[in-house]
Amino acid sequence: MTEIAIRLASNKDDIEAARELCREWLEWHWKNYPSDWPRGDNHPMDPVGFQATLNDLPDLHKRPLGGILIASVNGKDAGCVMYSEASSGIAEFKRMFVSEDGRGQGLGRKLLDRMFEQMTIDGYAKVFFSSATFLAHARDMYEKAGFIPMPHPAGFPDAWRDKVYFMERTLT
C-alpha cells in the first residue's frame, strides 16, 4: 500500500527538502522549456536568480502568513507547494512541483487541497498563481480544483503575456 503524507515545513531539514525539490523542478523545467521562448538573466527561472530565491525560502514563506508544504510517498519527499501573502486576505502560491517519481498518484491535487485548508486556517479568502502555458498538463488540474482565469496584473511585461497565464480561486 502506498503511504502519502503532506507536512507543513517546520525545520531546517524540511526547508532543505523543499530546496532539493525546487532544484529538481528547475532541471525538469529547462529540459522541457520550449526552444522558441525567451531566455536570459531576467528570466524567472534563471539559475542564478532561482538560487537566490531558494536561499530566501524561509523568509519568503514565513509562518504565519506563508507556508511550505511537502508531500512524501512511502517516506520519500516527492512534491511541494509554497505560498505567501500577496495582500490582505489574498495569498499567492508558487513552486508547485511533483517529482517524476511521485507523479500519477494525485499528489498535485492533494498538495493543493492541503494548501487550501492551511490558507483558510491562516485567514485567506482567495488565492492566485501564475504558470507557463507550456505546462498544459497542470492547467487541467487547476481548473478541476476550482481555479478560473484572471487578467494579467498591471505592468505585466508584454513579451510574456502569451506565455504566462494567471488563475484565481476563492477559499471560502
Number of C-alpha atoms within 10 A of each C-alpha: 4 8 9 18 17 19 14 19 22 13 9 10 10 17 20 16 18 27 18 14 23 23 16 15 21 19 14 14 13 13 10 11 15 10 9 6 10 12 12 8 10 9 11 12 18 14 15 11 14 16 16 10 16 18 14 12 18 19 12 18 19 17 16 12 20 21 26 27 23 25 26 18 17 12 11 14 22 24 28 30 24 25 25 22 21 15 10 11 15 19 22 17 21 16 18 22 26 26 17 12 12 19 13 9 13 12 23 22 15 15 24 20 13 17 21 21 13 17 25 16 12 17 16 21 17 20 22 20 20 16 17 16 15 14 14 10 9 16 17 11 15 18 14 10 14 12 19 14 14 14 11 16 8 6 6 11 9 9 10 13 14 9 14 15 17 18 19 21 20 15 15 9
